[in-house]
Amino acid sequence: MKRRTPHSLIDPALLEEVKAVYRDLAQRPINRGCERRTECCHFKITGETPYLTKGEALVAAKAWKATGRSKLPEKKKGSCPFLEEGSGKCFIYEGRPFGCRTHFCKAAGGPYARREVIDLIRRLEAVDLALKGEGPLALPTAIQRVLS
Ligand code: SF4
């Protein structure tokens, strides 16, 4: 069984690199018009779940804990555990993973092409490697791994 690194031993520079990737992504001149329909946050409806590297999962889990929560809620309708059902708000918006920042629905202009962001994906993969991650995992699994 793979041993997990205690959170206190995680190099903060690695999590800063994840945030730097998010900032660099925001600078890309790729136009999308998200209307926050939150369709993409309903994995059961779209049949697609974001996959997260370990660095992304740690950043998202930290944002989740900052809301005063620890465990993930069970979502019977198959939506993202970070989605507030009533308001459609993302509880971890500032810490949301790369997939949520690059995968847009058709109405918003569609997902980014991989070639447009491949350099950023490589940087996230490098962080994953440094953190001894298991490669990209489906969002609920990736988050459970770092919360447990
Ligand atoms: S993390 Fe936020 S933006 Fe991403 S799928 Fe979940 S609720 Fe939606």
Residues whose N, C-alpha, C, O or C-beta is under 5 A from the ligand:
A	BS01	SF4	C40 C41 C80 F82 L83 C90 R96 C100
